[in-house]
Structures are given as C-alpha cells and as structure tokens.
Amino acid sequence: MDSQAGPHRIYYSRRHYADPEPLGSGIVALRTSGGSYVGAQFAGGGAVTADATAIGPWGTFQLVRLSWDRFALRTNNGHYLSAINGGAV
C-alpha cells in the first residue's frame, strides 16, 4: 500500500484506491488512483462507475457518519453505495 496514503483513503484492492475530495457541507467526490471520478448513474439506483474525467452531477455523495470511525456514502436521491457480495471479486 501507498506509504503516502491520506487519512481517509479508501482502498478497493491492494494497489487501487479512491481519495475523497471534500466539496463542503459533508459532500464529497471520489477520485480514483488513476485520476477518474466515481459516479452513481441516475444519482443512485444505477451502476457505479469510475470513468468520469471531471466531477459530474452523479459524482457527488453525502458523507454520513455511522459511528466514530465508520461512514456511508449517500447519493443525491437517497441511495447508499454498497458492494455486491460484500465487495468480493
């Protein structure tokens, strides 16, 4: 893993990660290690992709605190990001 990792870096494999970019008022965008932005199609309820070159209308998320060290990401229309099969590949 990257020794320069930020305190909020989200790893989705040993070498790939997304860095939350604060946009104010608890809103974040996620930028991947390759420089693309994550987006939830239809502002939630659709596929989650990581191929945008800029932060778009479907690419912002509300950071929701679940506990002192756990957060969830909520889309503009109230859906939460989740991983099918717990993120197993």
Secondary structure as UniProt FT lines:
FT   TURN            3..4
FT   TURN            7..8
FT   STRAND          10..11
FT   STRAND          17..24
FT   TURN            25..26
FT   STRAND          27..32
FT   TURN            33..34
FT   STRAND          37..40
FT   HELIX           41..43
FT   TURN            44..45
FT   STRAND          48..52
FT   TURN            57..58
FT   STRAND          61..67
FT   TURN            68..69
FT   STRAND          70..74
FT   TURN            76..77
FT   HELIX           84..87
//
